[in-house]
Amino acid sequence: MSGSGKLMGLGQPLSNIFPHAYRMNWTRTVCKVQLPPGNYDFIANLPQGSAEALQREIERKFGLATKRETRETDVLALTVSRSDASGLRPPDPNRVGPLAHETGSSSSGAGHFECRNNPLSTLANFLESRFQIPVIDQTGLSKHFNIDLKWEEPDWQHQNNAAFRQALLDQLGLELVPTNMPIEMLVVEKVK
């Protein structure tokens, strides 16, 4: 859980803690070492600099070194395939306040993803978690949207990616295109 710059988690494997501490999805991490097994609790509750303090503690406790570097890697490019799809709707101006960019919400489950008043980066993050590969937003759409995406899927253990991709195209007019490009990655290795 994170909010207001404060971070907390209970019973989490180290790979789940990295995205909170380094503000980077695990799919964008190159781990050159085997992470210690087990689950960990963490709290970073400082007035400021909580993420940086958590990074220092991870590196100290586990003898790890991290760096960010640009690497050529496989990605999925999120593109506009059809502009006539009706699923990307602007937020209702009567239901958002003056700080519209701060009032978004999102939720997902088996067979559905919805968000209110969010940029497409919210959808891209969901796609990245679902497909376990970096997703790069190449739509050029910078506004906030309301999205109600639904597809046939019995549960999370039996993902129906074909139905999901078709719903993405039919309902939102968006497509995921496999490609390769340089992106920023977090590299994790042992301290030398």
C-alpha atoms as an extended CHARMM CRD file, in Angstrom:
* protein
*
       192  EXT
         1         1  MET       CA              0.0000000000        0.0000000000        0.0000000000  PROA      1               0.0000000000
         2         2  SER       CA              1.2510000000        3.4740000000       -0.7610000000  PROA      2               0.0000000000
         3         3  GLY       CA             -0.2200000000        6.9060000000       -0.4750000000  PROA      3               0.0000000000
         4         4  SER       CA              0.9520000000       10.3480000000        0.5750000000  PROA      4               0.0000000000
         5         5  GLY       CA              4.5200000000        9.1200000000        0.0710000000  PROA      5               0.0000000000
         6         6  LYS       CA              4.2120000000        6.6180000000        2.9320000000  PROA      6               0.0000000000
         7         7  LEU       CA              4.7590000000        2.9320000000        2.1810000000  PROA      7               0.0000000000
         8         8  MET       CA              3.6340000000       -0.1890000000        4.0150000000  PROA      8               0.0000000000
         9         9  GLY       CA              3.2450000000       -3.8900000000        3.2940000000  PROA      9               0.0000000000
        10        10  LEU       CA              2.7800000000       -7.1320000000        5.2230000000  PROA      10              0.0000000000
        11        11  GLY       CA              4.0140000000      -10.5870000000        4.2390000000  PROA      11              0.0000000000
        12        12  GLN       CA              5.3740000000       -9.5650000000        0.8490000000  PROA      12              0.0000000000
        13        13  PRO       CA              8.1010000000      -11.2610000000       -1.2050000000  PROA      13              0.0000000000
        14        14  LEU       CA             10.9770000000       -8.9170000000       -2.0410000000  PROA      14              0.0000000000
        15        15  SER       CA              9.9060000000       -8.7780000000       -5.7020000000  PROA      15              0.0000000000
        16        16  ASN       CA              6.6020000000       -7.1800000000       -4.5680000000  PROA      16              0.0000000000
        17        17  ILE       CA              8.4080000000       -4.5860000000       -2.4450000000  PROA      17              0.0000000000
        18        18  PHE       CA             10.6730000000       -3.3210000000       -5.2490000000  PROA      18              0.0000000000
        19        19  PRO       CA              7.8800000000       -1.5790000000       -7.2170000000  PROA      19              0.0000000000
        20        20  HSD       CA              6.8900000000        0.4020000000       -4.1090000000  PROA      20              0.0000000000
        21        21  ALA       CA             10.4360000000        1.3980000000       -3.1950000000  PROA      21              0.0000000000
        22        22  TYR       CA             11.7150000000        2.1700000000       -6.6980000000  PROA      22              0.0000000000
        23        23  ARG       CA              8.4610000000        3.3470000000       -8.3040000000  PROA      23              0.0000000000
        24        24  MET       CA              8.9950000000        0.9520000000      -11.1900000000  PROA      24              0.0000000000
        25        25  ASN       CA              6.9310000000       -2.0720000000      -12.1670000000  PROA      25              0.0000000000
        26        26  TRP       CA              8.7200000000       -5.4010000000      -11.5940000000  PROA      26              0.0000000000
        27        27  THR       CA              8.4160000000       -6.1260000000      -15.3530000000  PROA      27              0.0000000000
        28        28  ARG       CA             10.9490000000       -3.3180000000      -15.8550000000  PROA      28              0.0000000000
        29        29  THR       CA             13.4750000000       -4.8910000000      -13.4900000000  PROA      29              0.0000000000
        30        30  VAL       CA             16.5120000000       -6.9070000000      -14.5360000000  PROA      30              0.0000000000
        31        31  CYS       CA             17.4920000000       -9.0140000000      -11.5420000000  PROA      31              0.0000000000
        32        32  LYS       CA             21.0370000000      -10.3750000000      -11.9060000000  PROA      32              0.0000000000
        33        33  VAL       CA             20.8810000000      -12.1750000000       -8.5580000000  PROA      33              0.0000000000
        34        34  GLN       CA             18.5220000000      -14.6210000000       -6.9350000000  PROA      34              0.0000000000
        35        35  LEU       CA             16.4630000000      -12.6960000000       -4.4060000000  PROA      35              0.0000000000
        36        36  PRO       CA             16.2530000000      -14.1030000000       -0.8810000000  PROA      36              0.0000000000
        37        37  PRO       CA             13.1670000000      -16.2790000000       -0.3560000000  PROA      37              0.0000000000
        38        38  GLY       CA             10.5200000000      -15.4980000000        2.1940000000  PROA      38              0.0000000000
        39        39  ASN       CA              8.0470000000      -12.7520000000        2.9140000000  PROA      39              0.0000000000
        40        40  TYR       CA              8.7220000000       -9.4350000000        4.6240000000  PROA      40              0.0000000000
        41        41  ASP       CA              6.8700000000       -6.6370000000        6.3510000000  PROA      41              0.0000000000
        42        42  PHE       CA              7.8860000000       -3.0600000000        5.6080000000  PROA      42              0.0000000000
        43        43  ILE       CA              6.9870000000        0.4470000000        6.7240000000  PROA      43              0.0000000000
        44        44  ALA       CA              8.4500000000        3.6590000000        5.3660000000  PROA      44              0.0000000000
        45        45  ASN       CA              6.5710000000        6.4230000000        7.1330000000  PROA      45              0.0000000000
        46        46  LEU       CA              8.7980000000        9.5020000000        6.9280000000  PROA      46              0.0000000000
        47        47  PRO       CA              7.5390000000       13.0560000000        6.3740000000  PROA      47              0.0000000000
        48        48  GLN       CA              9.4480000000       12.9220000000        3.0680000000  PROA      48              0.0000000000
        49        49  GLY       CA             11.8520000000       10.5570000000        1.3270000000  PROA      49              0.0000000000
        50        50  SER       CA             10.1040000000        7.3180000000        2.3560000000  PROA      50              0.0000000000
        51        51  ALA       CA             10.8190000000        5.5530000000       -0.9440000000  PROA      51              0.0000000000
        52        52  GLU       CA             14.4970000000        6.4890000000       -0.8520000000  PROA      52              0.0000000000
        53        53  ALA       CA             14.8020000000        5.3110000000        2.7650000000  PROA      53              0.0000000000
        54        54  LEU       CA             13.1780000000        1.9790000000        1.8290000000  PROA      54              0.0000000000
        55        55  GLN       CA             15.6060000000        1.6350000000       -1.1010000000  PROA      55              0.0000000000
        56        56  ARG       CA             18.6020000000        2.1660000000        1.2010000000  PROA      56              0.0000000000
        57        57  GLU       CA             17.2770000000       -0.3930000000        3.6950000000  PROA      57              0.0000000000
        58        58  ILE       CA             16.6420000000       -3.0290000000        0.9900000000  PROA      58              0.0000000000
        59        59  GLU       CA             20.1450000000       -2.5280000000       -0.3870000000  PROA      59              0.0000000000
        60        60  ARG       CA             21.7460000000       -2.6460000000        3.0940000000  PROA      60              0.0000000000
        61        61  LYS       CA             19.8010000000       -5.6140000000        4.4520000000  PROA      61              0.0000000000
        62        62  PHE       CA             20.1540000000       -7.8180000000        1.3660000000  PROA      62              0.0000000000
        63        63  GLY       CA             23.5470000000       -6.6450000000        0.0430000000  PROA      63              0.0000000000
        64        64  LEU       CA             22.0810000000       -5.3950000000       -3.2210000000  PROA      64              0.0000000000
        65        65  ALA       CA             23.0920000000       -2.6030000000       -5.5550000000  PROA      65              0.0000000000
        66        66  THR       CA             20.6470000000       -0.9900000000       -7.9850000000  PROA      66              0.0000000000
        67        67  LYS       CA             20.9750000000        1.3350000000      -10.9290000000  PROA      67              0.0000000000
        68        68  ARG       CA             18.7460000000        2.5790000000      -13.6900000000  PROA      68              0.0000000000
        69        69  GLU       CA             19.8570000000        2.1290000000      -17.2570000000  PROA      69              0.0000000000
        70        70  THR       CA             18.3160000000        2.1980000000      -20.7050000000  PROA      70              0.0000000000
        71        71  ARG       CA             18.1350000000       -1.2480000000      -22.2900000000  PROA      71              0.0000000000
        72        72  GLU       CA             16.7240000000       -2.6110000000      -25.5040000000  PROA      72              0.0000000000
        73        73  THR       CA             13.9140000000       -5.0080000000      -24.5570000000  PROA      73              0.0000000000
        74        74  ASP       CA             10.6730000000       -6.6180000000      -25.7410000000  PROA      74              0.0000000000
        75        75  VAL       CA              7.6240000000       -4.4560000000      -25.0300000000  PROA      75              0.0000000000
        76        76  LEU       CA              3.9860000000       -4.1440000000      -26.0100000000  PROA      76              0.0000000000
        77        77  ALA       CA              3.1390000000       -0.8130000000      -27.6510000000  PROA      77              0.0000000000
        78        78  LEU       CA             -0.3700000000        0.4360000000      -26.8210000000  PROA      78              0.0000000000
        79        79  THR       CA             -1.6560000000        2.0590000000      -30.0230000000  PROA      79              0.0000000000
        80        80  VAL       CA             -4.9030000000        3.4820000000      -31.3990000000  PROA      80              0.0000000000
        81        81  SER       CA             -6.2400000000        1.0560000000      -33.9940000000  PROA      81              0.0000000000
        82        82  ARG       CA             -9.7570000000        2.4430000000      -34.3930000000  PROA      82              0.0000000000
        83        83  SER       CA            -10.7830000000        5.9500000000      -33.4320000000  PROA      83              0.0000000000
        84        84  ASP       CA            -14.5160000000        5.1320000000      -33.6850000000  PROA      84              0.0000000000
        85        85  ALA       CA            -14.6660000000        2.9830000000      -30.5170000000  PROA      85              0.0000000000
        86        86  SER       CA            -16.9190000000        4.4510000000      -27.8480000000  PROA      86              0.0000000000
        87        87  GLY       CA            -15.2550000000        3.0250000000      -24.7300000000  PROA      87              0.0000000000
        88        88  LEU       CA            -12.8310000000        5.9060000000      -24.0880000000  PROA      88              0.0000000000
        89        89  ARG       CA            -15.1890000000        8.4890000000      -22.6480000000  PROA      89              0.0000000000
        90        90  PRO       CA            -14.2050000000       11.8370000000      -21.1640000000  PROA      90              0.0000000000
        91        91  PRO       CA            -15.1260000000       12.2250000000      -17.4870000000  PROA      91              0.0000000000
        92        92  ASP       CA            -18.4760000000       13.8450000000      -16.7570000000  PROA      92              0.0000000000
        93        93  PRO       CA            -17.6020000000       17.4900000000      -15.9600000000  PROA      93              0.0000000000
        94        94  ASN       CA            -20.5200000000       17.5980000000      -13.4970000000  PROA      94              0.0000000000
        95        95  ARG       CA            -18.9860000000       14.7960000000      -11.4100000000  PROA      95              0.0000000000
        96        96  VAL       CA            -15.3770000000       15.9980000000      -11.0460000000  PROA      96              0.0000000000
        97        97  GLY       CA            -14.0880000000       18.7970000000       -8.8920000000  PROA      97              0.0000000000
        98        98  PRO       CA            -11.6180000000       21.5810000000       -9.6560000000  PROA      98              0.0000000000
        99        99  LEU       CA             -8.6870000000       19.1800000000       -9.0530000000  PROA      99              0.0000000000
       100       100  ALA       CA             -9.9560000000       16.7180000000      -11.6540000000  PROA      100             0.0000000000
       101       101  HSD       CA             -6.5300000000       15.1800000000      -12.1890000000  PROA      101             0.0000000000
       102       102  GLU       CA             -6.4590000000       14.1160000000       -8.5230000000  PROA      102             0.0000000000
       103       103  THR       CA             -9.9020000000       12.5030000000       -8.2930000000  PROA      103             0.0000000000
       104       104  GLY       CA             -9.3860000000        9.3720000000      -10.4020000000  PROA      104             0.0000000000
       105       105  SER       CA            -10.0520000000        5.8090000000       -9.3110000000  PROA      105             0.0000000000
       106       106  SER       CA             -9.6360000000        2.3610000000      -10.8400000000  PROA      106             0.0000000000
       107       107  SER       CA            -10.4960000000       -1.2680000000      -10.1280000000  PROA      107             0.0000000000
       108       108  SER       CA            -10.1210000000       -4.5980000000      -11.8590000000  PROA      108             0.0000000000
       109       109  GLY       CA            -11.0160000000       -8.2430000000      -11.5110000000  PROA      109             0.0000000000
       110       110  ALA       CA            -11.5800000000      -11.3140000000      -13.6460000000  PROA      110             0.0000000000
       111       111  GLY       CA            -13.2080000000      -10.0930000000      -16.8460000000  PROA      111             0.0000000000
       112       112  HSD       CA            -13.3220000000       -6.3840000000      -16.0540000000  PROA      112             0.0000000000
       113       113  PHE       CA            -11.2480000000       -3.2310000000      -15.7470000000  PROA      113             0.0000000000
       114       114  GLU       CA            -12.7250000000        0.1340000000      -14.9590000000  PROA      114             0.0000000000
       115       115  CYS       CA            -11.3710000000        3.5500000000      -14.1910000000  PROA      115             0.0000000000
       116       116  ARG       CA            -12.8050000000        6.9850000000      -13.6410000000  PROA      116             0.0000000000
       117       117  ASN       CA            -11.0550000000       10.1980000000      -14.6270000000  PROA      117             0.0000000000
       118       118  ASN       CA             -7.6450000000        8.6090000000      -15.2980000000  PROA      118             0.0000000000
       119       119  PRO       CA             -4.9880000000        9.0140000000      -17.9870000000  PROA      119             0.0000000000
       120       120  LEU       CA             -4.2520000000        6.0270000000      -20.2320000000  PROA      120             0.0000000000
       121       121  SER       CA             -1.1450000000        5.3580000000      -18.1430000000  PROA      121             0.0000000000
       122       122  THR       CA             -3.5230000000        3.7310000000      -15.6130000000  PROA      122             0.0000000000
       123       123  LEU       CA             -4.6750000000        1.2730000000      -18.2780000000  PROA      123             0.0000000000
       124       124  ALA       CA             -1.0620000000        0.7590000000      -19.4440000000  PROA      124             0.0000000000
       125       125  ASN       CA             -0.0150000000       -0.1330000000      -15.8710000000  PROA      125             0.0000000000
       126       126  PHE       CA             -2.8540000000       -2.6570000000      -15.6490000000  PROA      126             0.0000000000
       127       127  LEU       CA             -1.8220000000       -4.1660000000      -19.0010000000  PROA      127             0.0000000000
       128       128  GLU       CA              1.8010000000       -4.3750000000      -17.8640000000  PROA      128             0.0000000000
       129       129  SER       CA              0.7990000000       -6.2730000000      -14.7290000000  PROA      129             0.0000000000
       130       130  ARG       CA             -1.5340000000       -8.5720000000      -16.6440000000  PROA      130             0.0000000000
       131       131  PHE       CA              0.8880000000       -9.4990000000      -19.4420000000  PROA      131             0.0000000000
       132       132  GLN       CA              4.1000000000       -9.2880000000      -17.3540000000  PROA      132             0.0000000000
       133       133  ILE       CA              5.9130000000       -7.2820000000      -20.0370000000  PROA      133             0.0000000000
       134       134  PRO       CA              6.5430000000       -3.5240000000      -20.2560000000  PROA      134             0.0000000000
       135       135  VAL       CA              3.7110000000       -1.6360000000      -21.9770000000  PROA      135             0.0000000000
       136       136  ILE       CA              4.5180000000        1.6590000000      -23.6810000000  PROA      136             0.0000000000
       137       137  ASP       CA              1.6520000000        4.0880000000      -24.3260000000  PROA      137             0.0000000000
       138       138  GLN       CA              2.0080000000        5.2250000000      -27.9460000000  PROA      138             0.0000000000
       139       139  THR       CA             -1.5790000000        6.4140000000      -28.3600000000  PROA      139             0.0000000000
       140       140  GLY       CA             -0.7760000000       10.1200000000      -28.1700000000  PROA      140             0.0000000000
       141       141  LEU       CA             -3.9380000000       10.5330000000      -26.0560000000  PROA      141             0.0000000000
       142       142  SER       CA             -3.1540000000       12.7820000000      -23.1140000000  PROA      142             0.0000000000
       143       143  LYS       CA             -6.6280000000       13.4280000000      -21.6750000000  PROA      143             0.0000000000
       144       144  HSD       CA             -8.2950000000       11.6630000000      -18.7580000000  PROA      144             0.0000000000
       145       145  PHE       CA            -10.9460000000        9.0390000000      -19.4900000000  PROA      145             0.0000000000
       146       146  ASN       CA            -13.6540000000        6.8790000000      -17.9880000000  PROA      146             0.0000000000
       147       147  ILE       CA            -13.2450000000        3.2520000000      -19.0590000000  PROA      147             0.0000000000
       148       148  ASP       CA            -15.5170000000        0.2230000000      -18.4960000000  PROA      148             0.0000000000
       149       149  LEU       CA            -13.7790000000       -2.6990000000      -20.2010000000  PROA      149             0.0000000000
       150       150  LYS       CA            -15.4250000000       -6.1430000000      -19.9840000000  PROA      150             0.0000000000
       151       151  TRP       CA            -14.4560000000       -9.5120000000      -21.4930000000  PROA      151             0.0000000000
       152       152  GLU       CA            -15.2020000000      -13.2130000000      -21.0040000000  PROA      152             0.0000000000
       153       153  GLU       CA            -12.9430000000      -14.6690000000      -18.3240000000  PROA      153             0.0000000000
       154       154  PRO       CA            -13.8910000000      -17.1660000000      -15.6200000000  PROA      154             0.0000000000
       155       155  ASP       CA            -11.2460000000      -16.0880000000      -13.0590000000  PROA      155             0.0000000000
       156       156  TRP       CA             -7.6700000000      -14.7880000000      -12.6450000000  PROA      156             0.0000000000
       157       157  GLN       CA             -6.2070000000      -18.3060000000      -12.8080000000  PROA      157             0.0000000000
       158       158  HSD       CA             -7.7170000000      -18.8730000000      -16.2690000000  PROA      158             0.0000000000
       159       159  GLN       CA             -6.9880000000      -15.6620000000      -18.1290000000  PROA      159             0.0000000000
       160       160  ASN       CA             -8.5680000000      -15.3260000000      -21.5540000000  PROA      160             0.0000000000
       161       161  ASN       CA             -6.0430000000      -13.1020000000      -23.3290000000  PROA      161             0.0000000000
       162       162  ALA       CA             -7.6290000000      -13.5470000000      -26.7640000000  PROA      162             0.0000000000
       163       163  ALA       CA            -10.9910000000      -12.2710000000      -25.4730000000  PROA      163             0.0000000000
       164       164  PHE       CA             -9.2220000000       -9.5040000000      -23.5700000000  PROA      164             0.0000000000
       165       165  ARG       CA             -7.3320000000       -8.2490000000      -26.6510000000  PROA      165             0.0000000000
       166       166  GLN       CA            -10.5280000000       -8.3590000000      -28.7170000000  PROA      166             0.0000000000
       167       167  ALA       CA            -12.4200000000       -6.3560000000      -26.0570000000  PROA      167             0.0000000000
       168       168  LEU       CA             -9.5710000000       -3.8250000000      -25.9680000000  PROA      168             0.0000000000
       169       169  LEU       CA             -9.9460000000       -3.3720000000      -29.7370000000  PROA      169             0.0000000000
       170       170  ASP       CA            -13.7680000000       -3.4770000000      -29.9440000000  PROA      170             0.0000000000
       171       171  GLN       CA            -14.5690000000       -1.3700000000      -26.8880000000  PROA      171             0.0000000000
       172       172  LEU       CA            -11.6260000000        1.0480000000      -26.7030000000  PROA      172             0.0000000000
       173       173  GLY       CA            -10.1950000000        0.9600000000      -30.2280000000  PROA      173             0.0000000000
       174       174  LEU       CA             -6.7730000000        0.1290000000      -28.7650000000  PROA      174             0.0000000000
       175       175  GLU       CA             -4.3010000000       -2.5710000000      -29.7270000000  PROA      175             0.0000000000
       176       176  LEU       CA             -1.1760000000       -4.0880000000      -28.1740000000  PROA      176             0.0000000000
       177       177  VAL       CA              1.6120000000       -4.4280000000      -30.7270000000  PROA      177             0.0000000000
       178       178  PRO       CA              4.6920000000       -6.5250000000      -29.8370000000  PROA      178             0.0000000000
       179       179  THR       CA              7.9210000000       -4.6480000000      -30.5570000000  PROA      179             0.0000000000
       180       180  ASN       CA             11.3930000000       -4.0370000000      -29.2040000000  PROA      180             0.0000000000
       181       181  MET       CA             12.6860000000       -0.6690000000      -27.9970000000  PROA      181             0.0000000000
       182       182  PRO       CA             15.0230000000        0.9660000000      -25.4840000000  PROA      182             0.0000000000
       183       183  ILE       CA             13.3800000000        1.7390000000      -22.1300000000  PROA      183             0.0000000000
       184       184  GLU       CA             14.5920000000        2.5940000000      -18.6540000000  PROA      184             0.0000000000
       185       185  MET       CA             15.0840000000       -0.5310000000      -16.5350000000  PROA      185             0.0000000000
       186       186  LEU       CA             16.0520000000       -1.0760000000      -12.8980000000  PROA      186             0.0000000000
       187       187  VAL       CA             19.0940000000       -3.3690000000      -12.6800000000  PROA      187             0.0000000000
       188       188  VAL       CA             19.5460000000       -5.2750000000       -9.4050000000  PROA      188             0.0000000000
       189       189  GLU       CA             22.8580000000       -6.9700000000       -8.5830000000  PROA      189             0.0000000000
       190       190  LYS       CA             24.9870000000       -7.9630000000       -5.5910000000  PROA      190             0.0000000000
       191       191  VAL       CA             27.1660000000       -5.3140000000       -3.9800000000  PROA      191             0.0000000000
       192       192  LYS       CA             30.7060000000       -5.7260000000       -5.3000000000  PROA      192             0.0000000000
